[in-house]
Amino acid sequence: MEEVLQFFKVYEVWIYVFLGVVAFWQIRKFLQAWEELRQAAFGLERDAAQSRVNQSAGTLFVLLLMAMAEFVLVYFVVPSVPGASPLPSPTMNPLLTSTPTLLAETVIAGDQLTPVPAVEVESGTNQGCVPGKVEITSPKDGEQVSGVVKIIGTARIDNFGFYKYEIARPGETVWLSLNAGQNPVDNGELGDWITDVLPPGEYLLRLLVTDNQGQAMPPCVIRVQIMPPTE
């Protein structure tokens, strides 16, 4: 089901192009049949022309229904089904979105809300990281970073849904989403982090992995130090 919905989402433009080409062809046939109907002098000619008019009009109506169905699937059904909407590629602005968290964070998957316990992070430890399932291997906990940082790690759990990674200042309750992905990653690149847009200082970096039912694993959290850009 999710794969089918993803197909309609990913190939939305091409589906509209295909429907448009077929509709253009059917409009030509409709106009030709209409002209033949106007010029028909005998009953059999009129019946044949009327049949072609009805056929072309019916096909155009079906194409319109298909276009409407594609629109409804992409903009109403896909957003409501967890895991059906392809997530953005690693080019998100780290200051665009934020995830509020007080005693617990709320991960939104479709219309389902799943509480995730907040994590108290201690310096020098990887909190909530599970090797082979949810972990950040680069940068290392306590590492100094600058410029564009490649986030390397693992996001692979049973019934995988998606992952995302976020940052926050120590002691802050607002996490900024950096990026997300819809494919499992096994000790590979999760995405990029452009640190130049942030003030230098200490930050928490966490990885959240959620299954296809909206259930999130405890986040893997590390501390990093953003250094001033070199001139």
VEXMARRO-415993 format. One record per residue: residue in one letter; x, y, z of N, C-alpha, C in turn. Coordinates in steps of 0.2 Angstrom, whole numbers, plus 5000, padded with zeros to 4 digits. Example, Ala and Ser with C-alpha at 12.3 -4.5 7.8 and 13.67 -1.06 7.14 Angstrom:
a506649725039506249785039506649845039s506449895035506849955036506450005039
% end
This chain:
m500449945000500050005000500450065000e500950065005501450125005501850134999e502050074996502450084989502050114984v501350094983500950114978500850194979l500750214985500650284986501250324985q501850294986502450334985502550334977f502350284974502350284966501950344964f501350354966500950414963501250474966k501550484971501850544974502550554970v502950514969503550524965503450534958y503050504955502950514948502350554946e502150604951501550644950501550684944v502150714942502150764936502150724930w502450664930502450624924501750594923i501350574928500650554927500250604924y500350674927499950724924500150734916v500750734915500950734908500650684903f500650624906500350564902499650584901l499250594906498550614906498450674901g498850724901498750784897498850764890v499350724888499450694881498850664879v498650614883498050574881497450614880a497350664885496750714884496750754878f497350774876497450814870497250774864w497450714864497250664858496550654858q496250644864495550634864495150694862i495350754864495050814862495050824854r495550804851495550814844495050764841k495050704843494550654841493850674842f493750704848493050734850492850784845l493350834843493150894838493050864831q493450814829493350784823492650754822a492450714828491850674828491250724828w491350784832490850834832490750864825e491250874822491150904815490850864810e491050794811490650744807489950744808l489750744815489050744817488650804814r489050864814488650924811488550914803q489050884800488950874793488650814790a488450764795488150704793487450724790a487250694784486650704781486150644782f486450584783486050524784486050494791g485550454792485450434799486050394801l486250344797486750304799487450344800e487550394796488150434797488050474804r487450494805487450534811487450484817d487250424817487350374822488050364824a488450354818489150334819489550394822a489350454820489750514822489550524829q488850514831488650524838489050474843s489150414840489450364844490150384846r490550414840491250434841491250494846v490750534846490750594850490650564858n490150524858490050494865490650464868q491050424864491550384866492150434868s492250484864492850534866492650574872a491950594873491750624879491850584885g491650514884491750474890492450464892t492950454887493650454888493850514892l493750574889493950634893493650634900f493050614901492850614908493250574912v493350514910493750464914494450494915l494750524910495450554911495350614917l494850654917494750704922494650664929l494350614929494250574936494950554938m495350524933496050504935496450554938a496450614934496850674937496550694944m495950694945495650714952495950664957a495850594955496050544959496850554961e497250564956497950584958498050634962f497650694961497750754966497550734973v497050694974496750674980497250634984l497550584980498050534983498650574985v498950614981499550654983499450704988y498950734989498850794993498450784999f498050724999497650715005497750645008v497850595004497950525006498650515009v499150525004499850515006500150545012p499950615014500150645020499850615026s499350575025498950545031499250475033v499650445028499850375029500650375031p500750355037501450345039501950315034g502450345032502950305028502850315021a502250345019502050345012502350405008s502450455012502750525009503450525009p503750525003504450535003504750595007l505250585011505550635015506050675011p506250735012506650775009507350745009s507750765003508450745003508850795007p509550775008509950815013510150885011t509650925010509750995008509351045012m509051025018508651065022509051115026n508751175026509051225030508951215038p509451205042509451185049509051235053l508851295050508451345055507751345053l507551305048506851305046506351285050t506451225053505951195057506251175064s505751175069505951155076505451105079t505751065083505351015087505351035094p504751055097504751075104504751015108t505151015114505150955118505250985125l504750965130504850975137505050915141l504550885144504750825147504750765142a504450775137504450715132504450755125e504750725120504650745113504150715110t503750745105503250715101503450705094v503450645091503650635085503050625081i502950665075502350655071502450615065a502050565064502050525059501350515056g501150555051500450555048500050595054d499550565056499150595061499250565068q499750515069499850485075500450515079l500350525085500750555090501050505094t501750505095502050455099502550485104p502450485110502850515115503550475115v504050515115504750485116505050525122p505350485127505650505133506150555131a506250615135506750655134507350625137v507950645135508550615137509050665141e509250655147509750695150510450675148v510750725145511450705142512050725146e512450675147513050695151513650695146s514150745148514650755144515150685143g515350675137515750615136515450545135t514750545135514450485134513950485128n513850435125513350425119512650405122q512250445124511550425127511050395122g510850345123510250315119510550275113c511150275112511450255105511450175106v511250145101511150065100511650045094p512250015095512649995089512249955085g512249965078511949925073511249945072k510949995076510250005075510150085075v510350115081510350195081510950215084e511350245080512050275082512350325077i512750365080513050415076513850405077t514150385072514850365073515350425071s515050475067515450535065514950585064p515050645068515650655072515650615079k516150615082516250575088515950625094d515750595099515550635105516050675108g515950735109516450785111516950815105e516850795099517250815094517150895092q517650925090517550995087517450995080v516951025077516751025070516651095068s516751105061516651175058516451155050g516151205047516051205040515451155039v515451115033514951065032515250995035v514850975039514950905043514550855040k514850795038514450735036514250695042i513650685043513450645048513450575046i513850535049513950455048513650415054g513250365052512950325057512550275055t512150245059511650185057510950205059a510550195055509750205056509450145053r509450085057509150025054508849985060i508149985060507749955065507249905061d506949865065506349825062505849865060n505549855054504949895052505149965051f505749975048505950045048505450095044g505350155047504950205044505350265041f505750295046506150355044506550375049y507050415048507550445053507550515052k507750555057507950625057508450635062y508850695061509350715066509250785067e509350805073509150875076509750895080i509750965082510250995086509851035091a510251045097509951095102510551115106r510551175109511051195114510851155121p511451135124511351105131510851145135g510351115138509851145143509251175139e509251175132508751205129508151155128t507551175127507051125126506751125119v507051165114506851165107507451135103w507251085099507651045095507551075088l508051085084508051105077508151045072s507651035068507750975063508250995058l508750955057509250965051509050935045n508850875046508750835040508350765041a508150735036507750665037507850625031g507750565032507850515027507350455028q507150425022506650375022506950305021n507550295020507850235018508350215024p508350155026508850135031509550145029v509950165034510650175033511050125038d511550095035511950045039512650075039n512850105044513550135045513750175039g513250225037513350265031513250335032e513150375027513050445027512350455028l512150485034511450505035511250575032g511750615031511650685028512150735030d512050795028512550845030512250895035w512750925038512550985043513051045042i512651095040513051155038513151195045t513651195048513751225055513951305054d514151325048514351395048513751445049v513151425049512551465050512351475057l512751435062512651435069513151465073p513051495078513551525082513951475085p514651485086515151435089514851425096g515051365098514851345105514751265105e514451245111514351175112513551165110y513451105106512851085104512751015105l512050995106511850925106511650905099l511850845097511650815091511350755092r510650745090510350675091510050655085l510050585085509750545079509150505082l508550515078507950485080507750445074v507550375076507350325071506650305073t506150305068505450285069505250235065d504850185067504650125063504050155059n503850105055503250125050502550125054q502550115060501950125064501950195068g502550235067502550295071502950285078q503150225079503450215086504250235085a504450275090505150295089505550265094m506150245092506650225097506950275101p507250265107507550315111508150355107p508150415107508650455102509350445105c509750435100510550435101510750505101v511050525107511250595108512050605109i512350655106513050665107513150735108r513750755111513950825111514450845106v514450905103514950925098515050995100q515651015098515851085099515951125092i515551175090515551205084516151265085m516651255080517151305081517051365076p517351425077517251475072517551465066p517251485060517551475053518151505053t518651465049519251495048519251535042e519651595043519651645038520251635033
% end
